[in-house]
Amino acid sequence: MSDTIENNNIVTVPDGVSEMPASCFGVWGRDYYATAADENVYHFLDYYRRTSLMNLIHPEDELRFSAWWNSLDAARQRSIIVKIIRGNGEMRTVYMKGRAVDDDENKHLLNIEMIDVERTCESFSELSDMITRITAYHEHLEGCEFEYDAADGTVNMFRFISSERRAETDPGLVALIPELADRFKRIKGKPEVINEIIQGPDDNAYSIDAVCLYRHFELSGIYGRVRKNNQRYEDVEKTPIENIDSFTGLWNKVGSMEYLRQVLEDKSVHQVVVFMLDLDYFKTLNDSYGHAFGDEAILRTAQIIKSVIKNRGIGARFGGDEFMIVLKDLGPETAIRAVAESIRTQISWAFPEKVLADRITCTIGISEAPRNGTDFDTIFNKADRALYIGKQKGKNRYIIYKEHLHGELPTSPDISLEQGIRDALNVDTLLNTITSCLKILSTEGREGLQKVAAKLLPLYGMERLSIYTGEDLSLLEFYGLNEPPVHSLAGFKRKEAEGLLDKYGICQISFMYDQQIYLSDIHDRLKSNGVKDIAVFAHTDKHKIDALVCFERLTRRETADSRKWSDEELHFLTLVSRMIAECVTK
């Protein structure tokens, strides 16, 4: 056990809650949120939900870190040493280096590498010595390193001897150069990582682990390591050809379901985790951008799945835009979340040239054996059920099935019909309530706001309706709980606040779980007034915000009310909020 700091108190954290890697790399937005990060980033920070990096910086370093962050550009790399407070309360000294993406369309993105200083050196002056040690360490690694230049199609193999880079001389490895060059020339799509086992001229199996480098979305090179396996290629376990999906190279539906049955029965496997994945709005995007784009999205998703799961299990395509992943002995829930979040974020940024409104996203449902059951039907259906719940909660998320949150599986054979009826009733109730609110506002105007608040607040699980207007967005009226809210939210008029609002002018914020707000003055003012969740509708006149309609929750509920609202709920809320704003700004 170890003592750590949390909310200015000393608390005890179990040892081994999260093993911190020595370093990690991710792509971050100027708003301090990760946009593309592998699971090492989440282990490094010990945070498995989306959170602002600024929230993890030690208060003493916040101003210096903010100045460094805002100074990053594409011209040159800059570095800084700061203290961070990880999710488990542990404080670490971290060396960061970063620069802006050298691309006009994505210049708001930053490439950031983080290194745990305390693991390797006592001060910044010793960092160069650490790099020398790492270089020397390469001498003792199996195999050799290689680099592929996409411009001329050449492969160079080398290893470090006494910190000096020397050409590879092992005949078996050198003989692979033509095979690697030919394979890399034929790469399709935009893979991030390559993990393959190939057959060498000597009939031995060789493992390839590499990363792909891109410039302006075109492959510029590949850097990685190749090593000889201790077995012949013909003895390496490979996917049977009849179980391969010919389009993506993943397993197909029949083969993957049989694989899942086998690993569930395998006594040497202690844990099986099933991920059911579905691309959001795929049909709409496929119709809008054409089937060629749809095919590219499928291939890109398959490549991301391969790069994340590596040799820990299998990825499969069920058909269309549906996928399944089966991983063995993955570890605690933090590891499961890290894999899911890595896949989700990589897919959401797979096509950066697409505008945010049309960005490809995915929803993932997860179940685990033996915690959720031990037989095939139970594990498969619970993962599928979690996927369905994720879709209902607004998509672009992952759900880990937990019986106390999501209930037992229905036994009725007409599950989809019963759920469809329930959904229809819910939408019908929502529609009737919103219609009633609109009628009150159209006939009674501002005098009817009390009645509207009484109908809307319980419907959305909120506790107070606050309305802000004027040049400084000062408080005009509030309904619900008697505690007066903040007197002004002028921070929403700043240019930086535009990133908070979606295409409907709505911003839904949850401080405790999502921490999606990054403008500290807005965050602090709301939080100091006890606001736990808030949905803000911004009404604009001549492209300037002249009113805010805020639905607030001051107490935290751990069940369904903590979820994000569905698209239908947000559309209805936008409609009535716009009419409320128009009533008070006339």
N, C-alpha and C positions, 0 to 999 in steps of 0.2 A: 504493500500500500504506500501511497505517497501523498504528501500535503500539497495542495495547490490553492490559488487565489480565485475566489468566485464571489462577485458582488461585495468585494472588500472584506470577505470573511475567509478564514482558513477552512477548507473542506477536504475530506479524504476521498481520493479517487482510486479505484482498484487498479493494480498494476496490470499492464498489458491490455488496457481498454482499446488502444489504437497504436499500432506500431508505426512510428514516424519514419518515413523514408529520408535518406540523406538530402535529396533534392527533388524538385519537380518543375514542370514547365506547363504553362497554360496561356491561352489568349484571353485578354481581359478588355472590357470596355472602359471608356473614360469614367463611367459611373461606378467603378470599382467592383463590378460584377463579372464573374467568369462567363465567357461565351463559348469556349471550347477548351475542355480540360479532361485529362485522363484521370483514372482513379487515384493516382499518386497525389494529385493536388488535394483531394478530399482527405486522404490519410495524413498528408503533411499538415493540413490545417485542423484536422479532426473535426470537420464540419461536413455533414452529409445532406444538408438542405441548402438551398440557394441563399447566400448571405453576402453582404458587402465586405470587401477586404478591409475597408477603413474601420469597420467595427471590431476587427481583430488586432489592430495596431495599438500598442501601449499608448496611453494618453500623453506621456512625455514626448513621444515621437510623432504625434499626429500632424502638427504643423509642418515639421521638416519633411515627413513622408508626403503630405499633400503637395508641397512645393515641388518635390522631386517628381512626383507622378504627373503633375501638370506640365513639367518641363520636357517630358519625353517626346521626341520627334523621330523621324526616319533618318535624320542626318547621321547620328552616331549613337552608340550604346552608352547609357549612363547607369551608374550603380549607387547603392546606398546600403547601409547596415541599420536595421531597426529591430526593436523588440516586438514580438507578437505574442498574443495570449490565445493559445489553441482552444478548441472546443471543450477540452477536459479541464481547462483552467491553468494548464501548464504554460509557463512563460519561457520563450526561447529567443535567442539572438539569431537573426536571419540576414544573410547577404542576398540582396536582390539586384539583378541587372535586367535592363529592358530597353526597348526602343519601339517606336510606333511602326505599324505596318506600312511598308513602302508602296502604297496603292491609294489613289485618290478616292475610290469608292469606299475603302475600309480604313481610312486614315484615323478614324476614331478608335481603332482597335490597337492593343498593345501586346507585344510578345514579352512575357515576364518569366524569368527563371529565378527560383528561390533555392538557396543552399543553407542548410543548417550549420551555422558557423561553429557552434559548440561541439559538434561531432568531430570536426577536423582541425580546428585551430583556435587559439585563444584570442586572437585579434585579427583585424583586417590585414595587418602587415604580414601575417603568416599565410595568407590566402594563396600567394604564388607558390609557396612551398607545398601546399596541399595539391595544387594542380600538377606539380612535378611528381609528387608521390603517386597520383592517379595515373599519370602517363607511364611511370615506371611499373606500376601494377599490371599494365597491359601485357608486359612480358610474360607473366605467369598464367595468362588466360589461355584456354584451349583455342585452337584454330588461329585465324588471323582476321584482320579487318580488311574491308574493301570499300572502294568508292566507284560509283558509276557516273559518268558524265553524259547526260542526255544529248548534249550538243554534237559530240562526235561518236557516241555509242561505245566508248571504251570503258573497260573495267581494270582498275589497278588494285592489286593485293599487297598488303604490307603488315608489318608488326613493329612494335617499339622495343628496341634493344638498348638498355642503358639510356633511356629517354630520347633515343635517336630513332627516327622513322627509317626503316629499311625494307626493301622489296622482299616479298615472300619467296622462299626458295623450295618449300616442300612440293615435290612433284605432283602428289595427289591433289593438293589445293590449287596449284598453278594450272593443272589440266582442266579445272572447272571454269576458267575465265571465258572461253568461247561460249559455253553453255549459259553462263550467267548473262553475258552480253546479249545473246539471242533472246533469252527470256525477258529481260528488261525492255528490249526494243518493242516487244509485243504486248506490253502492259496496256490494258484498257481501263477507262474510268480514271478515278483519282484516289487510289488507295493511300492511306497514311502509313500503314505498317505492312511489312511482308514477313510472314512466318510460314516457311515451307520446308519440306524434306524432299531433296532431289537425288537422283541417281548419278553417281560419278562414273567416269570412264573405267574405273577399277571395280564397278558394280557395288561399291559401298554406298551407304546412305550418308548424306551431308545435310546438316541443318542450317537454314538461312534465316537470320533475324536482322531485319533492316527497317529503316525509316525512309520515307520518300520526301524529297524536298521540292517545293514549288515556288515559282516566281510568276506573278501575274496569272495564276491559276493553270500554268503549264508546268509539266514535270521538268525540273532542271537537273536533278541528280538523285542518287540513292546512296546511303551510307549505312553500313552494317557489319555484321560478323558472320563468318562461315566456319563451321567446325565439323569434324568427322565424327559420325556416330559410332558406337561400339557394336554395330550389327550391319549385316548386309541389307541392301535396299529391299530385296525380295522378302526379308523377314520383318520389315517394319509394318505395323498395323496401319492399314489404309482403308479409306471408305470404299465399300463395294460399289462398283460402277452402277449397279441397278438402283442404288440408294442416292445417287447424285442428281440434284436439280440441274438440268443441262444449261439453263440460262445464267444462274448465279454461281454455280460451283458448290453451293451449300448442299446439305442433305435434303432429300425430298420428304413429303409428308409421311408416306408409308414407312420409309426407312427410319425416320426420326421417332415415330411412335413406337416402333419395335425396339429401337435403342433405349427409349425411356422405360419400357417394360423390363428390359434386361438389367439396366442399372438399378432399378428399384428392387429387383430380386437378388442382386449381387451382394452377398454378405460382407465383402471386403470394402464396400462403399458405405460410409457412415452418414453421408448427407447428399441429397439431390435437390437442386434448385431449378425450378422451371420458370422461364420468362416467356410470356406470350406477348408479342409485339405487333402493333397495327399502325400503319401510317395514317395520320389525320387528314381528312378532306382530300384523300388521294384522287378519288374520281373527279372532283371538281377541278383540281389542278391538272389532271390528265386531260380533261376536256378543254381547259383554258390554254395550255401550253403545248398540247399534242402528245401523241404516244411516244415519240422519241424522248421527250423530257421524262415521261412516266417510266420508260425503260431505264433511263439514266438514274432516276431516283431509286429504283429497285436495286440496281447494281451497286450504287453508292452505299445503300443501307446494308447490303450483303458484305461489302468490304469493311464497313465499320464494325459489324458483328464479328467478322473474322479477326480483325485487329485487336478487339477488346478481349475476346474469350481465349485467344491463343490456343494452348493445348489443354485447357481445363475442362473441355467438354465439346459439344457440337452445336452448330447453328443450322437451322433448317428453314426452308421456305415452304409454307403450306400451300401457296398459290396466291396469285394477285399480289396484294401488299401486306400479307399476313406472314409472320415469322414466329418460330419457336426456338428457344435456346435452352439447352440442358447442360448444367454444370455440376461437377462432382466435387464434394468436400471443399466447398468454397470458403467456409468459415463463418464468423459471426455476422449479425445483421448489418453491421457497418460495412463489411466487405460486399454484401449483397447490394446495399444502397450505392456503394461506390461504382460497381459495375453498371447498374441501371442508370445512374446519373451520367456516367461517362458516355454511354450509348445515346441517351436522350439529348445531351448537349451537342455531341458530335453530329447527330442527324439534323438538329435544328440549325446548325451552321454549315451544313454540307453544300449549300448553294448560296454563298454570300452575295451573289449578284442579284438575287431575287429580293424584292422589297419585303419589309417585315410582314405586311398583311398577307403575303403569299408564301411565306417561308414554310418549308417542309418541317413538320413536327411529327412526333410519335407518342403513342400511349402504350404503357407496359403494365401487364398484370403478372404478379409473382406469387408462387406458392413454394413450399419447402417440405421435403420429407426428411425425417419422420414427424416434424412438428405439426404439419397439417394433415397427416395421414401417411399410409404406406402403400396403398394400392394405386394402380394406374388411373382408374376412373376418378378417384377422389382428388389426387394431385393435379391431374389435367383440368378437371372441371373447376377447381378452386382458382387456378391461375387464370382460366378463361373468365371466371366470375369477377376476379380483381380487375381484369382488363375492361370488362363491361362497366364496372363502377368508375374506373378512371375516365372512360368516355363520357359517362353521365355527369361527372364533376367538372367537365370543361376541357378535357383532352390535354395533351402536352404535359404529361406527368407519369409517374409510376406509382402503383399501389401494391403493397405487400399484404397479402391476405392474412387477416387476423380475425378469428371467429368472434371475439368479444366486440369488435368494431363492425364487422361486415355480416355477422350472423351465419347460421348454418346454411348449407346449400338446400334450396327448395327440393322437395321430393316429387313435386308434380311434374308430369311429362310435358306440360304446357307452360314451361317457365317463361319462354319468350313472349307468349301471348299474355300471360298474367302481368308480366312486367310492362308490356306495351300498354295494357289497360291502365295500370297504375300511373305510368308516365302521362298518358292522355288526360287522366283525371287531374294530375298535378298542373299540367299546362292549362287545362280548362279553368281550374281554380285561380291560377295566376292571371289569366286573361280576364276573368270576371272582375277580380279585384282591381286590376289596372283600369279597366273600362269604367268602373265605378268612380275611381279617383279622377280620371280625365273629365268625367261628367261633372263632378263637384267643382273642379277648377274652372271649367268653362262657364258654369252658371254662377258660382259664388266668388270666383277669383281668389284674392289674397285672404278673404275672410274664411275660406274653406280649408286653409292649410292645416288647422288642428284636426279636422276630420280625416284628411288625407294621411297625416302622420299616424293617426290611430290605426289606419288600415295597412299602411306600408311597413311600419316598423316590425310588427310581429311576423308579417309575411316573409321578410328577409332576415329575421332573427337579430335585428338591430334595436338599439335602445334610445337613440336620440337623433332627431333631424335638426341640423343647423344650417342656416342660410347666411352667406356672406356676400356683400355687394359694395360698390363704390370703388374709387381709385385705389384705396389701400385694402380692399376686400375685408372691410370690418364687419363684425357680427350684426346682422339685421334682426333675426328672430331664431328661436330654437324651441323644439317641442319634444316631449318625452320626459326623460329624467330631469330633475330640478337643478342639478349642478350646472352652473353656467359654463359654456365652453370657452375656448380662447377668443380674444377680442379681434384678432386680425390674422389672416392667412395670406398676407401680401407676397410671401415667398413664391406663391404659385404664379405670379406675374413675371418672374424672372425667366430668361431665355432657357436656362438649364432645366426648368420644370417641364418643358415640352416633352422630355423623354419619359415623364411619368404617365402621360395620358395616351390612351390607345386611340385607334381611328374613330371611335365613337365619342371621344372626349371624356372617357371614364377612367378612373384610376382606383383600383382596389388594393388596399395595403393591409398587411397583417404584420404588426411589429414582432409578435412573439414567434411566429413560425417562418414567414417568408422574408421579412426585413427588406422589402423591395424598394423602400424609399431611401434616397441617398442625399437629399438636401437637408443638411443637419439642422438648419433653423426651423424648417417645417416639422421635421421629426421631433426635435426637442420640445417645441411648443405643444404639439399634440400629446406627446407622451407625458409631459408634465401635468397635463390635465386628465390623466388616467385613461386616455383612449387606447384600447387594445387593437381594435380593427376599425377601418374606415373605408367607405366607398365614396369617392369624390366625383361629382359631375361638374365639369367646367363649361359654362355658357359663354360663348364668344360673340362679340359685336365688332365688325370690321377687323377681324383677326386679333382682337384684344379681349382678354378674359374680363368680363364685367360682373360675373356672379359665380358663386360656388354653391352647390347643393350637396351637403355632406350627411351620409348615413353612418352613425357611429355606434360602436359597442364598447362599453366601459368595463365589462366583466368577461373573463375568458371561459368559454365553454369547450369541452374536450371532444364533443361528438360532431354530428353532422353540420352544426352551425359554423364550424371552423373551416369548412371547405370553401373552395372557390366556386362562384356561381356559374351556372351553365350559360351558354350563349343566349338562350331564350330569356333567362332571367335578367341578364345584362341588357338585352334589347328593350325589354319592358321597362326596366329601371331608367334607361336612357330617355325613353319616350316621356315618362311622367316627370322626370327631373327637368327636362327641357321646358315643359309647360310650367312647372313651378318657377323656374328662373324667369320665364317670360312674364309671369304674373307679378313678380316683385321688381322687375326692371322697367315696366311700362311707365 
